[in-house]
Amino acid sequence: MGEPHRIGIVGAGWISGAYLATLRDHPAVTVAAIADLDTARAELVAAGLPGCRALPVGDLMRDDSIATVLNLTVPAAHAEIAVEAIRNGHPVYGEKPLTADMPSARAVLDQAADRGVAVGCAPDTVLGTGVQTARAAVDGGLIGRPLSAVAVMATPGHERWHHQPDFYYRPGGGPLLDMGPYYLTALVHLLGPIAAVTGAASRQRVRRRIGSGPRSGEWIPVEVDTHVTGVLHHVDGALSTITTSFDAVRTTAAPIEVHGETGTLSVPDPNAFGGDVRLFPLAGAGWQPLPPSAGYAGAARGVGLLDMLTAPAPRASGAMALHVLDAMTALLHSAAEGRRVPLTTTVERPTPLPLIPAGTWRVRPG
């Protein structure tokens, strides 16, 4: 069986708790070290993990006993931390987006290729039974030839609940770079890579007011577009329409719908691992629920890292994250320039998952 794979985490903020819920008791890995700019916060998290040390970032990166670095910093720091990990010979798995811009993202993957280390990146929600069951339905011909899709993410903004929402409204943030990776990654799984995009965007407010926590009532500047919409031109001819917004109170739209020649699929929230997949056949009289047929059942954040450590071809890969970032930055360029923008990358659809029952994927392979 061997020793557990030793993980070093950089970033002890809110999202680290979601990852630790998966990783702390998994027999395949051990969280050996954690680093954060807030030393006290890193020490608090480490104290709850047997054998885990709180270290300065540089010390964690230079620690040869660390097998893989989990990068949970804010988007503006993703590139710096990933590059430092790679320079020290560590594979790295990071939160989305891969980096805040395409040049730094390419540099991360180029340096990883030079060093021969793997790069993985969230979102891994697409590996759950929601998106994977929908993909199995598309691949199985349940809607015939897929023609189009519609994806909608609409909220009034994260400042209403997040105690430190500033980075959502700085370069590298905004609704597209924050939430778009879930929707775009799901669309690539469902319909394949994207060839070009056409986008539009707006920024109706120049400041936002924090609604909770110790800074409640404080105004923060808005430096990015807060409503982004556009059309994705998929390589195989399908067209997807996507809207991501921090300017909407509520929507009744399904998170994703995929339309084919003989049916429509309703796909659950790609920011979650499960959810109900429903089919409306052309000759049908109503929506039919599809039982889970693919994906990691009962999965949670961190399953993409486990998949990277065990699968022959990681599904939550750096290449996928680069392609999705390419699509998102191209949408923003298109919106600014008023033209159709071709992508500079492509990616293979990841190998589909069979249905992996809850509990079994938590057991270390022999």
Disulfide bonds with the S-S distance in Angstrom:
none
